[in-house]
Amino acid sequence: MDSHEASVPPPSTEVQQTLGQKLVRTAALLFGVGLFAYTLRDLQITDLGRLLAEIGPACVLVAVPQAVGILFHTAAWKELLAALKSRAPYFALVGLYVEAEAVRMALPAGPAISESFSAWQLKSRFEVAWTRSLASMAAKKAWVLCSHAACFVLLLLVGHEAFARLAANTPGGFALGWVAAGTAACLLLAGTLTIVLLASRRAGRVVTSILSRAPWKKLRAWAEEQQSRPEAVAAASIPAKSHAAAGLLMLGQWLTEIAETWLILHLVGIPVTFTEAFVVELGGSLVRSLAFVVPGGLGVQDASYVSLLSGLGVASPESGAVAAFVLLKRAKDIFYVALGLGLFALGNRTRSRVFRDQKKPISAPTLVENQL
């Protein structure tokens, strides 16, 4: 057997891996659907219908905070791309982000697929070089992590009373503060380390040297890989002011998500403070991130919302208001998924038509007219 043949995996191995992935994704989807149904097991349709009728047209307000958050996120992305000497029209980039979010929400392991989709579309639509496309995605992801960590730190500073109530009503609640602090530290470390490795070649060498003494081989290999990737060279050209602007804009997006939770809870008749909404949204987002295999955190995130609201003592799990909150959250997600997939289908049709027009042969009269 020559070297080429040795490098090709057996067909049966590929089939088993593909089948295994499909089984995991199917199981995750079924688990999410089942947990979602269990979360709403006490739902009274008549009570829910009456509550939604009372809210009326104000339901459309549910989509507003995420729209503002999309504008913040896209502005941060555009700032990083501009620092990399890459141009992308703002509202076209908004459309791409909405499409990527639809992929993230609709597919199993959506976050990973969404990142690849975004990088590919940056290159194909806006002719952004691969290295710069990947560099912008890596820097943007790092600031998502750092801004998430900043939200947890802010919550620890202002949310003592809410945390105390949640801890008192939750089994093992004494550890909640430590869990929040540990989560913030891990997010901040991951985000900061990525930014350092991307932003400075010298700092990257220092960090890699420090990590080379770590007892974990995977950690050492990860740091060396991050520093040697081509996009790390491109990202080193991003100035500090662009990083700072991106970080502030990402923090603004997180605040819009908290505002969304506060708004929906008030619409359904659960009057919470902004700090309580802070706890509910950050807890739900953390659970969704951990359950990334489940599309959109279906079921898992919804159950966490119900548990957090119950633990805070602001609503009973059996109340129609809690069910309305969960359903309005999911209705908003469905709206943006449909919007993103619709934008992708429309844009894909337009791009295909342009491509076909470019491939058509030019007739002699048309050629003469163009030359004249």
C-alpha positions in Angstrom: 0.0 0.0 0.0 1.4 3.4 -1.0 1.3 6.6 1.1 -1.8 7.9 -0.7 -3.8 4.8 -0.1 -2.7 4.7 3.5 -4.0 8.3 4.0 -7.5 7.4 2.8 -9.8 6.2 5.6 -11.8 3.1 5.0 -15.3 3.7 3.6 -16.9 1.9 6.5 -15.4 4.3 9.0 -16.8 7.3 7.1 -20.2 5.7 7.0 -20.1 4.9 10.7 -19.1 8.5 11.6 -21.8 10.0 9.4 -24.4 7.6 10.8 -23.2 8.4 14.3 -23.5 12.1 13.8 -26.9 11.8 12.3 -28.0 9.7 15.3 -26.6 12.2 17.8 -28.3 15.1 16.0 -31.6 13.3 15.7 -31.5 12.3 19.4 -30.7 15.9 20.4 -33.6 17.2 18.4 -36.1 14.6 19.8 -34.8 15.4 23.3 -35.3 19.1 22.8 -38.8 18.6 21.4 -39.7 16.3 24.3 -38.3 18.7 26.9 -40.2 21.6 25.3 -43.5 19.7 25.5 -42.8 18.7 29.1 -42.0 22.3 30.0 -45.5 23.3 28.7 -47.3 20.3 30.0 -49.6 22.4 32.2 -50.5 24.9 29.5 -54.1 25.9 29.4 -54.9 27.0 25.8 -57.9 29.1 26.8 -55.9 31.0 29.4 -53.0 31.5 27.0 -55.4 32.7 24.2 -57.0 35.2 26.6 -53.6 36.5 27.7 -52.3 36.9 24.2 -55.6 38.7 23.2 -55.0 41.1 26.0 -51.5 41.9 24.8 -52.8 42.4 21.3 -50.7 44.3 18.7 -48.1 45.0 21.4 -46.8 41.5 20.6 -44.9 42.9 17.7 -42.7 44.8 20.2 -41.1 41.5 21.0 -39.0 41.6 17.8 -37.7 45.1 18.4 -34.8 44.5 20.9 -33.3 41.7 18.8 -33.5 44.0 15.8 -31.5 46.6 17.7 -29.1 43.9 18.9 -28.5 42.8 15.2 -27.6 46.4 14.4 -25.1 46.5 17.3 -23.5 43.2 16.3 -23.2 44.1 12.6 -21.6 47.4 13.5 -19.0 45.6 15.5 -18.4 43.2 12.7 -18.1 46.0 10.1 -15.6 47.8 12.5 -13.4 44.8 12.5 -13.6 44.2 8.8 -12.8 47.9 8.1 -9.7 47.6 10.4 -8.7 44.6 8.2 -9.0 46.8 5.1 -12.1 44.9 3.9 -15.3 46.6 2.7 -18.8 45.3 3.1 -22.0 47.5 2.9 -23.5 47.8 6.3 -27.1 46.7 5.5 -25.8 43.9 3.3 -23.8 42.7 6.2 -26.9 43.0 8.4 -28.7 40.6 6.0 -25.8 38.2 6.1 -25.8 38.2 9.9 -29.6 37.5 10.0 -29.1 34.6 7.6 -26.2 33.2 9.8 -28.4 33.5 12.9 -31.1 31.5 11.1 -28.6 28.8 10.4 -27.4 28.9 14.1 -31.0 28.6 15.4 -32.4 26.0 12.9 -29.6 23.4 12.7 -28.1 21.0 15.2 -24.7 22.2 16.2 -25.8 25.4 14.6 -23.1 27.7 16.1 -20.3 25.9 14.4 -22.1 25.7 11.0 -23.1 29.3 11.3 -19.4 30.4 11.7 -18.4 28.5 8.5 -21.4 29.9 6.6 -20.5 33.5 7.6 -16.9 33.1 6.6 -17.8 31.6 3.2 -20.4 34.2 2.5 -18.0 37.1 3.3 -15.7 35.7 0.7 -18.2 35.0 -2.0 -20.4 38.1 -1.6 -18.0 40.8 -0.7 -14.7 39.3 -2.0 -13.1 39.4 1.5 -9.9 37.4 1.5 -10.1 34.1 3.4 -7.5 35.2 6.0 -9.3 38.5 6.7 -12.7 36.8 6.7 -11.6 34.3 9.3 -9.7 36.9 11.3 -12.9 39.1 11.6 -14.9 36.0 12.6 -12.3 35.0 15.3 -12.0 38.5 16.7 -15.8 38.9 16.7 -16.2 35.6 18.5 -13.6 36.6 21.1 -15.5 39.8 21.9 -18.8 37.9 22.2 -17.1 35.8 24.9 -15.6 38.9 26.6 -18.8 40.9 26.6 -20.7 37.8 27.9 -18.1 37.6 30.7 -18.6 41.4 31.4 -22.3 40.8 31.8 -21.7 38.1 34.4 -19.4 40.3 36.3 -21.9 43.1 36.2 -24.6 40.7 37.4 -22.4 39.6 40.4 -21.9 43.3 41.3 -25.6 44.4 41.2 -27.6 41.1 41.6 -26.9 40.0 45.1 -30.5 40.1 46.3 -31.8 38.2 43.2 -29.0 35.7 43.6 -29.9 35.2 47.3 -33.5 34.4 46.4 -32.6 32.1 43.6 -30.1 30.2 45.8 -32.6 29.8 48.6 -35.2 28.2 46.2 -32.7 26.1 44.2 -31.2 22.7 45.3 -27.5 23.3 45.7 -28.1 27.0 45.3 -25.2 27.9 47.6 -22.9 27.3 44.6 -24.7 29.6 42.2 -22.4 32.6 42.9 -19.3 30.4 42.4 -20.8 29.0 39.2 -21.4 32.5 37.9 -17.9 33.7 38.9 -16.3 30.6 37.3 -18.3 31.1 34.1 -17.3 34.7 33.9 -13.6 33.8 34.5 -13.7 31.0 31.8 -15.4 33.3 29.2 -13.0 36.2 30.0 -10.0 33.9 29.8 -11.1 32.3 26.5 -12.0 35.6 24.9 -8.9 37.5 26.1 -6.5 34.7 25.2 -7.9 34.6 21.7 -7.6 38.4 21.3 -4.1 38.4 22.6 -3.0 35.6 20.3 -4.7 37.3 17.3 -3.7 40.9 18.0 0.0 40.6 18.8 2.6 38.3 17.4 5.0 39.1 20.3 2.3 38.7 22.9 1.2 35.5 21.2 4.8 34.1 21.6 4.8 35.0 25.2 1.5 33.4 25.9 2.5 30.3 23.9 5.7 30.1 26.0 3.7 30.3 29.2 1.2 27.7 28.0 4.0 25.3 26.9 4.6 24.7 30.6 0.9 23.7 31.2 0.4 20.0 31.9 -2.4 19.7 29.2 -1.1 18.8 25.7 -4.3 19.9 24.0 -4.0 23.4 25.5 -0.5 23.7 24.3 -1.4 22.5 20.8 -4.4 24.9 20.7 -2.2 27.9 21.5 0.4 27.0 18.9 -2.3 26.4 16.3 -3.9 29.8 17.0 -0.7 31.6 16.6 0.4 29.8 13.4 -2.9 30.2 11.6 -2.9 32.7 8.6 -5.7 34.7 10.0 -3.7 35.5 13.1 -1.2 37.4 10.9 -4.1 39.4 9.4 -5.8 40.0 12.7 -2.5 41.5 14.1 -3.3 44.6 12.0 -6.5 45.4 13.9 -5.8 48.5 16.0 -6.8 48.7 19.7 -9.5 51.3 19.1 -11.3 49.0 16.7 -11.1 46.2 19.3 -12.5 48.6 21.9 -15.3 49.7 19.7 -16.2 46.1 18.8 -16.2 45.1 22.5 -18.6 48.0 23.5 -21.0 47.2 20.6 -21.1 43.5 21.6 -21.8 44.5 25.1 -24.7 46.6 23.8 -26.1 43.6 22.0 -26.1 41.6 25.3 -28.0 44.5 27.0 -30.6 44.4 24.2 -31.2 40.7 24.9 -31.7 41.4 28.6 -34.1 44.2 27.7 -36.0 41.8 25.5 -36.5 39.4 28.4 -37.6 42.3 30.6 -40.0 43.5 28.0 -41.7 40.2 27.3 -42.1 39.4 31.0 -43.8 42.7 31.5 -46.0 42.2 28.5 -47.3 38.8 29.9 -47.9 40.3 33.3 -44.8 39.3 35.2 -43.3 42.5 36.7 -39.6 41.9 37.2 -36.8 44.2 37.9 -34.0 44.7 35.3 -31.7 42.7 37.6 -34.1 39.8 37.7 -34.3 39.9 33.9 -30.5 39.9 33.9 -30.5 36.6 35.9 -33.1 35.0 33.7 -31.5 35.9 30.4 -27.9 35.2 31.3 -28.9 31.8 32.9 -30.9 30.9 29.8 -28.1 31.9 27.4 -25.6 29.9 29.3 -27.7 26.8 29.2 -28.3 27.3 25.5 -24.6 27.6 24.8 -23.9 24.4 26.7 -26.7 22.6 24.8 -25.3 23.7 21.4 -26.2 20.3 19.8 -29.9 21.0 20.2 -31.2 23.4 17.5 -31.7 26.8 19.1 -31.4 25.2 22.6 -35.0 24.0 22.1 -36.5 22.7 25.3 -33.3 23.1 27.3 -33.4 26.9 27.3 -37.1 27.0 27.8 -36.9 24.7 30.8 -34.1 26.9 32.2 -36.3 30.0 31.9 -39.2 28.4 33.8 -36.8 27.1 36.5 -35.2 30.6 36.9 -38.5 32.4 37.1 -39.8 29.9 39.7 -36.5 30.1 41.6 -36.7 33.9 41.8 -40.2 33.6 43.1 -41.7 35.9 40.5 -44.0 33.4 38.8 -45.3 29.8 39.2 -44.2 27.3 36.6 -47.9 26.4 36.0 -49.0 29.9 35.3 -50.2 30.9 31.8 -47.9 33.9 31.9 -44.8 31.8 32.1 -46.1 29.7 29.1 -46.8 32.9 27.2 -43.3 34.1 27.9 -41.7 30.9 26.6 -44.0 30.9 23.5 -43.4 34.6 22.7 -39.6 34.0 22.9 -39.9 31.1 20.5 -42.3 32.9 18.2 -39.7 35.7 18.0 -37.0 33.1 17.2 -39.2 31.5 14.5 -39.8 35.0 13.0 -36.0 35.7 12.7 -35.3 32.2 11.4 -37.9 32.6 8.7 -36.6 36.0 7.9 -33.0 34.8 7.6 -33.9 31.8 5.5 -36.1 34.0 3.3 -33.3 36.5 2.8 -30.9 33.7 1.9 -33.3 32.2 -0.6 -34.1 35.5 -2.2 -30.4 36.5 -2.4 -29.4 33.1 -3.7 -32.0 33.4 -6.5 -30.8 36.9 -7.4 -27.1 35.8 -7.4 -28.0 32.7 -9.6 -29.8 34.9 -12.1 -26.8 37.3 -12.3 -24.5 34.4 -12.7 -26.6 33.0 -15.6 -26.8 36.4 -17.2 -23.0 36.7 -17.1 -22.6 33.3 -18.7 -24.9 34.2 -21.6 -23.1 34.8 -25.0 -23.2 38.4 -26.2 -24.7 38.8 -29.6 -22.9 40.8 -32.3 -25.4 43.8 -32.3 -25.1 44.0 -28.5 -21.3 43.9 -28.7 -21.3 46.7 -31.3 -23.7 48.8 -29.2 -21.5 48.4 -26.1 -18.4 49.4 -28.1 -20.2 52.5 -29.4 
